[in-house]
Amino acid sequence: MRTPATASAVAVLATVASMTLVACSGPSEEATPGVTDTTVTIGTHQPLTGPAAAGYAAISAATAAYFEYVNDNGGINGRRIQYLVRDDAYDPVKTQETVAELVEEDEVFAIVNGLGTPTHSAVLDYLDDEGVPDLFISSGSRVWNQPHVYPNTFGFNAEYVTEGAALAQYAVDQQPDAKICVLGQDDDYGQGILEGVETVVGGNAISEIQLYSTSSDDLTGSILKLMEAECEVNILGTINGFTAMAVGTAAQMEWFPQWYVSSSGADYPTLVQYLGEETGPALLEGMVSVNYLPFSPDGEWVALFERINEEYNDGAPFTGNTVFGMSVGYLFAEALAAAGEDPTRESLVAAVESGEILGNGIVPLGYSDDNHAGYQTVGIATITGGVQDYEGTTYHVNVGRVTEVEAAPVPLANDGIPGA
């Protein structure tokens, strides 16, 4: 008969033996956050409310619609994409709160397409410290392209400097003697556009520079300054609401210069909504802009996205922000497919850096281990007869040098589902 001491000893030996068997079976693998056998969960911060909500709130809705389409067609490597959208109201403090919730409570696999320079800057170091892939940021800041500082961070938008330089180059090519002026936000966005213009024409050749606060609701003073300087080409670093405000204010003054606008503020359907169906088309006729995504009315990507929008996005207005949201959704799906049958955060980042994911733009993306920038090539688009489309001029910008190149659009394959 076993005494209590003997029984205790046997129990200890059994425990030790059990631990030894576990140890001998090899180290246990930690589960990858956000990944199960059937799902991959990712998150984003977006301005669903607040000053940037108009227009931009449509981006995440379009991305969600694209993911629903993918999920209904088998997902990626058999996994459904679960997309958690958190509203930060374009407030950096709220961005910190919502992203911490996504990482620590929801345990997302990655943060995808967080929107805004001031907002995302507030969580950049946090995501790096946590080792969370920080993919395809919705901002044209150059801060995202620092792979040796932020190895898991990747931009998506063309950088503001790139767009400013391309717009200035086109203006110089089209109207060599025109007086060029700049109107933009008094932050990283406006300053980046201005820097791009300066690389092409030189700071002293800009006839007038006007920067405004996004808290303003009146651009009359800035437009008067541009008008007094006899500006002929106004290059704008403005979001859609302020683009419409600038064009509308100038028209009220019976002043009709040439408008050259960055991609973030040049979406024709959105601008018409602001300016009105009766006057908007006439005021926007001839407007020049840049872009890098497929928004041509007769394009194959647009046809697919319109179909997805009708079926999965409740037929919401189809705008440039719809194309943007679905394009970034496609890019993540492409990266996830390339990350392998059993994706990890490390394999996801390696897939992006491999150079094998191309996106769906007017040229393939060029990510690598030493380049985490988004699009570095943009095309010139114009509004003619109420239709906004590429006019055939494409510029690549590298370290301030602008080179005209041929567009090489990425073709649609597998009905827009990577790995299918």
URFEN-V518289 format. One record per helix or strand of 2 or more residues. SS is the DSSP state (H for helix, E for strand). FROM is the first residue (numbers start at 1). TO is the last residue. If there is no record, write none. Layout:
# URFEN-V518289
SS FROM TO
SS FROM TO
This chain:
# URFEN-V518289
H 4 24
E 39 46
H 53 72
E 79 87
H 92 104
E 110 112
H 117 121
H 124 130
E 133 138
H 142 144
E 153 155
H 160 174
E 180 185
H 188 201
H 203 205
E 206 212
H 220 228
E 233 237
H 240 252
E 258 261
H 263 265
H 268 275
H 280 284
E 288 291
H 300 312
H 320 338
H 345 353
E 377 384
E 387 398
E 401 405
H 414 416
